[in-house]
Amino acid sequence: VQLQASGGGEVQAGGSLRLSCAASGSIFSTNTGAWYRQAPGRQREAVATITRAGTTNYLDSVKGRFAIYRDRAKSTLYLQMNSLKPEDTAVYYCNANRVAVGGRIEYWGQGTQVTVSS
């Protein structure tokens, strides 16, 4: 399974970006999809998740500004980010995961840098 993240860049505060995560199959039909981020000197944190059933959850600090969704084929995961703030600056990673016999299975994409300037 390969996940390819794209869409990062530099934007001014208040701007928008959409991140994409293309999978090598309909992986998001059988796995939870998630976006994580890691800022310099900080631990990686989960920003948004979407379950197989489509239930979404968000980090408190991004609620109302970010939206996670999948395409109909469930092979691409998106993160729409609006009203961006400098504190959203981080490397963003896409993730697919599920619980299986023996433990949690996870797949990670490479990071994409998001920089928000004030």
PyRosetta script that sets phi, psi and omega in degrees:
from pyrosetta import init, pose_from_sequence

init()
pose = pose_from_sequence("VQLQASGGGEVQAGGSLRLSCAASGSIFSTNTGAWYRQAPGRQREAVATITRAGTTNYLDSVKGRFAIYRDRAKSTLYLQMNSLKPEDTAVYYCNANRVAVGGRIEYWGQGTQVTVSS")
pose.set_psi(1, 129.7)
pose.set_omega(1, 177.1)
pose.set_phi(2, -122.4)
pose.set_psi(2, 137.8)
pose.set_omega(2, 175.3)
pose.set_phi(3, -118.6)
pose.set_psi(3, 130.0)
pose.set_omega(3, -178.0)
pose.set_phi(4, -120.5)
pose.set_psi(4, 109.4)
pose.set_omega(4, -179.1)
pose.set_phi(5, -92.0)
pose.set_psi(5, 146.7)
pose.set_omega(5, 178.0)
pose.set_phi(6, -155.3)
pose.set_psi(6, 170.9)
pose.set_omega(6, 174.1)
pose.set_phi(7, 106.4)
pose.set_psi(7, -5.7)
pose.set_omega(7, 178.7)
pose.set_phi(8, -69.3)
pose.set_psi(8, 171.6)
pose.set_omega(8, 179.5)
pose.set_phi(9, 167.1)
pose.set_psi(9, -167.5)
pose.set_omega(9, 179.0)
pose.set_phi(10, -112.1)
pose.set_psi(10, 134.3)
pose.set_omega(10, -177.5)
pose.set_phi(11, -144.8)
pose.set_psi(11, 154.5)
pose.set_omega(11, 176.7)
pose.set_phi(12, -80.7)
pose.set_psi(12, 155.9)
pose.set_omega(12, 177.5)
pose.set_phi(13, -53.9)
pose.set_psi(13, 137.1)
pose.set_omega(13, -176.4)
pose.set_phi(14, 93.6)
pose.set_psi(14, -12.0)
pose.set_omega(14, -178.5)
pose.set_phi(15, -82.7)
pose.set_psi(15, -176.6)
pose.set_omega(15, -176.5)
pose.set_phi(16, -131.6)
pose.set_psi(16, 152.5)
pose.set_omega(16, 171.7)
pose.set_phi(17, -143.9)
pose.set_psi(17, 152.4)
pose.set_omega(17, 171.3)
pose.set_phi(18, -122.8)
pose.set_psi(18, 121.2)
pose.set_omega(18, 176.0)
pose.set_phi(19, -92.3)
pose.set_psi(19, 144.9)
pose.set_omega(19, 177.6)
pose.set_phi(20, -124.7)
pose.set_psi(20, 149.4)
pose.set_omega(20, 177.2)
pose.set_phi(21, -136.9)
pose.set_psi(21, 104.0)
pose.set_omega(21, -177.6)
pose.set_phi(22, -92.8)
pose.set_psi(22, 128.8)
pose.set_omega(22, -179.5)
pose.set_phi(23, -104.3)
pose.set_psi(23, 161.4)
pose.set_omega(23, -179.4)
pose.set_phi(24, -86.5)
pose.set_psi(24, 30.0)
pose.set_omega(24, 179.9)
pose.set_phi(25, 165.5)
pose.set_psi(25, -177.6)
pose.set_omega(25, -177.9)
pose.set_phi(26, -81.3)
pose.set_psi(26, 54.1)
pose.set_omega(26, -171.8)
pose.set_phi(27, -65.6)
pose.set_psi(27, -28.9)
pose.set_omega(27, -176.5)
pose.set_phi(28, -80.5)
pose.set_psi(28, 3.4)
pose.set_omega(28, 171.6)
pose.set_phi(29, -87.0)
pose.set_psi(29, -18.1)
pose.set_omega(29, -178.5)
pose.set_phi(30, -121.6)
pose.set_psi(30, -0.7)
pose.set_omega(30, -178.8)
pose.set_phi(31, -134.1)
pose.set_psi(31, 152.6)
pose.set_omega(31, 168.4)
pose.set_phi(32, -71.0)
pose.set_psi(32, 138.1)
pose.set_omega(32, 175.5)
pose.set_phi(33, -102.7)
pose.set_psi(33, 146.4)
pose.set_omega(33, -177.4)
pose.set_phi(34, -151.3)
pose.set_psi(34, 154.2)
pose.set_omega(34, 169.8)
pose.set_phi(35, -118.9)
pose.set_psi(35, 131.6)
pose.set_omega(35, 175.3)
pose.set_phi(36, -117.1)
pose.set_psi(36, 164.0)
pose.set_omega(36, 172.9)
pose.set_phi(37, -144.2)
pose.set_psi(37, 154.3)
pose.set_omega(37, 177.5)
pose.set_phi(38, -139.9)
pose.set_psi(38, 118.1)
pose.set_omega(38, 176.8)
pose.set_phi(39, -92.9)
pose.set_psi(39, 156.8)
pose.set_omega(39, -179.9)
pose.set_phi(40, -55.5)
pose.set_psi(40, 130.2)
pose.set_omega(40, 177.5)
pose.set_phi(41, 77.5)
pose.set_psi(41, 6.6)
pose.set_omega(41, -178.5)
pose.set_phi(42, -124.1)
pose.set_psi(42, 160.6)
pose.set_omega(42, 177.8)
pose.set_phi(43, -76.9)
pose.set_psi(43, 153.9)
pose.set_omega(43, 175.4)
pose.set_phi(44, -65.8)
pose.set_psi(44, 137.6)
pose.set_omega(44, -179.2)
pose.set_phi(45, -132.1)
pose.set_psi(45, 148.5)
pose.set_omega(45, 177.7)
pose.set_phi(46, -78.2)
pose.set_psi(46, 127.6)
pose.set_omega(46, -178.8)
pose.set_phi(47, -95.5)
pose.set_psi(47, -43.7)
pose.set_omega(47, -176.8)
pose.set_phi(48, -158.3)
pose.set_psi(48, 145.5)
pose.set_omega(48, 177.1)
pose.set_phi(49, -134.2)
pose.set_psi(49, 153.5)
pose.set_omega(49, 173.5)
pose.set_phi(50, -138.7)
pose.set_psi(50, 123.7)
pose.set_omega(50, -178.1)
pose.set_phi(51, -78.9)
pose.set_psi(51, 174.5)
pose.set_omega(51, 177.2)
pose.set_phi(52, -58.8)
pose.set_psi(52, -34.1)
pose.set_omega(52, -179.1)
pose.set_phi(53, -79.6)
pose.set_psi(53, -8.5)
pose.set_omega(53, 178.3)
pose.set_phi(54, 98.2)
pose.set_psi(54, 5.9)
pose.set_omega(54, 177.9)
pose.set_phi(55, -74.7)
pose.set_psi(55, 132.3)
pose.set_omega(55, -177.2)
pose.set_phi(56, -111.9)
pose.set_psi(56, 151.2)
pose.set_omega(56, 174.1)
pose.set_phi(57, -141.1)
pose.set_psi(57, 149.3)
pose.set_omega(57, -175.7)
pose.set_phi(58, -135.2)
pose.set_psi(58, 149.6)
pose.set_omega(58, 168.9)
pose.set_phi(59, -60.6)
pose.set_psi(59, 138.4)
pose.set_omega(59, -175.8)
pose.set_phi(60, -53.2)
pose.set_psi(60, -39.8)
pose.set_omega(60, -173.8)
pose.set_phi(61, -71.2)
pose.set_psi(61, -10.7)
pose.set_omega(61, 179.6)
pose.set_phi(62, -113.8)
pose.set_psi(62, -3.0)
pose.set_omega(62, -179.7)
pose.set_phi(63, -58.5)
pose.set_psi(63, 134.6)
pose.set_omega(63, -179.4)
pose.set_phi(64, 85.4)
pose.set_psi(64, -11.2)
pose.set_omega(64, -179.4)
pose.set_phi(65, -114.8)
pose.set_psi(65, -34.7)
pose.set_omega(65, -177.1)
pose.set_phi(66, -109.2)
pose.set_psi(66, 151.4)
pose.set_omega(66, 175.7)
pose.set_phi(67, -140.1)
pose.set_psi(67, 130.4)
pose.set_omega(67, 177.6)
pose.set_phi(68, -104.9)
pose.set_psi(68, 137.5)
pose.set_omega(68, 177.9)
pose.set_phi(69, -158.1)
pose.set_psi(69, 168.8)
pose.set_omega(69, -178.7)
pose.set_phi(70, -122.5)
pose.set_psi(70, 160.6)
pose.set_omega(70, 172.3)
pose.set_phi(71, -81.6)
pose.set_psi(71, 171.3)
pose.set_omega(71, -174.7)
pose.set_phi(72, -62.5)
pose.set_psi(72, -32.5)
pose.set_omega(72, 179.9)
pose.set_phi(73, -78.3)
pose.set_psi(73, -9.2)
pose.set_omega(73, -179.8)
pose.set_phi(74, 58.2)
pose.set_psi(74, 34.6)
pose.set_omega(74, 176.4)
pose.set_phi(75, -113.5)
pose.set_psi(75, -5.6)
pose.set_omega(75, 178.4)
pose.set_phi(76, -132.0)
pose.set_psi(76, 132.9)
pose.set_omega(76, 179.0)
pose.set_phi(77, -109.4)
pose.set_psi(77, 140.4)
pose.set_omega(77, -179.0)
pose.set_phi(78, -124.6)
pose.set_psi(78, 155.5)
pose.set_omega(78, 169.5)
pose.set_phi(79, -135.5)
pose.set_psi(79, 106.6)
pose.set_omega(79, 175.6)
pose.set_phi(80, -86.2)
pose.set_psi(80, 123.1)
pose.set_omega(80, -176.6)
pose.set_phi(81, -119.4)
pose.set_psi(81, 116.1)
pose.set_omega(81, 178.9)
pose.set_phi(82, -115.3)
pose.set_psi(82, 165.0)
pose.set_omega(82, 178.3)
pose.set_phi(83, 48.2)
pose.set_psi(83, 48.1)
pose.set_omega(83, -175.8)
pose.set_phi(84, -64.3)
pose.set_psi(84, 146.2)
pose.set_omega(84, -179.2)
pose.set_phi(85, -121.0)
pose.set_psi(85, 156.1)
pose.set_omega(85, 177.8)
pose.set_phi(86, -55.1)
pose.set_psi(86, -32.4)
pose.set_omega(86, -179.9)
pose.set_phi(87, -72.2)
pose.set_psi(87, -5.4)
pose.set_omega(87, 173.6)
pose.set_phi(88, -84.2)
pose.set_psi(88, -5.9)
pose.set_omega(88, 179.5)
pose.set_phi(89, -61.9)
pose.set_psi(89, 124.8)
pose.set_omega(89, -177.2)
pose.set_phi(90, -177.9)
pose.set_psi(90, 171.1)
pose.set_omega(90, 166.5)
pose.set_phi(91, -89.2)
pose.set_psi(91, 127.2)
pose.set_omega(91, -178.3)
pose.set_phi(92, -103.2)
pose.set_psi(92, 136.1)
pose.set_omega(92, -178.1)
pose.set_phi(93, -124.0)
pose.set_psi(93, 138.4)
pose.set_omega(93, 172.0)
pose.set_phi(94, -95.0)
pose.set_psi(94, 155.3)
pose.set_omega(94, -172.0)
pose.set_phi(95, -147.4)
pose.set_psi(95, 143.2)
pose.set_omega(95, 170.1)
pose.set_phi(96, -127.1)
pose.set_psi(96, 136.5)
pose.set_omega(96, -176.4)
pose.set_phi(97, -150.7)
pose.set_psi(97, 155.2)
pose.set_omega(97, 173.9)
pose.set_phi(98, -155.1)
pose.set_psi(98, 159.5)
pose.set_omega(98, 175.7)
pose.set_phi(99, -95.0)
pose.set_psi(99, 127.3)
pose.set_omega(99, -179.8)
pose.set_phi(100, -128.4)
pose.set_psi(100, 170.0)
pose.set_omega(100, 175.4)
pose.set_phi(101, -58.8)
pose.set_psi(101, 124.4)
pose.set_omega(101, -179.2)
pose.set_phi(102, 101.4)
pose.set_psi(102, -11.8)
pose.set_omega(102, 176.8)
pose.set_phi(103, 140.0)
pose.set_psi(103, -168.8)
pose.set_omega(103, -177.6)
pose.set_phi(104, -88.2)
pose.set_psi(104, 134.1)
pose.set_omega(104, 176.4)
pose.set_phi(105, -107.9)
pose.set_psi(105, 131.9)
pose.set_omega(105, -178.1)
pose.set_phi(106, -133.5)
pose.set_psi(106, 147.3)
pose.set_omega(106, 173.5)
pose.set_phi(107, -128.5)
pose.set_psi(107, 140.4)
pose.set_omega(107, -177.9)
pose.set_phi(108, -125.0)
pose.set_psi(108, 142.5)
pose.set_omega(108, 169.9)
pose.set_phi(109, -92.0)
pose.set_psi(109, 170.4)
pose.set_omega(109, 174.8)
pose.set_phi(110, -74.8)
pose.set_psi(110, 159.2)
pose.set_omega(110, -177.5)
pose.set_phi(111, -77.0)
pose.set_psi(111, 156.6)
pose.set_omega(111, 172.5)
pose.set_phi(112, -130.3)
pose.set_psi(112, 129.5)
pose.set_omega(112, -173.0)
pose.set_phi(113, -79.8)
pose.set_psi(113, 131.1)
pose.set_omega(113, 172.1)
pose.set_phi(114, -118.8)
pose.set_psi(114, 123.9)
pose.set_omega(114, 179.7)
pose.set_phi(115, -124.4)
pose.set_psi(115, 123.9)
pose.set_omega(115, -179.5)
pose.set_phi(116, -115.2)
pose.set_psi(116, 119.3)
pose.set_omega(116, -178.8)
pose.set_phi(117, -99.1)
pose.set_psi(117, 148.2)
pose.set_omega(117, -177.5)
pose.set_phi(118, -87.8)
pose.dump_pdb("model.pdb")
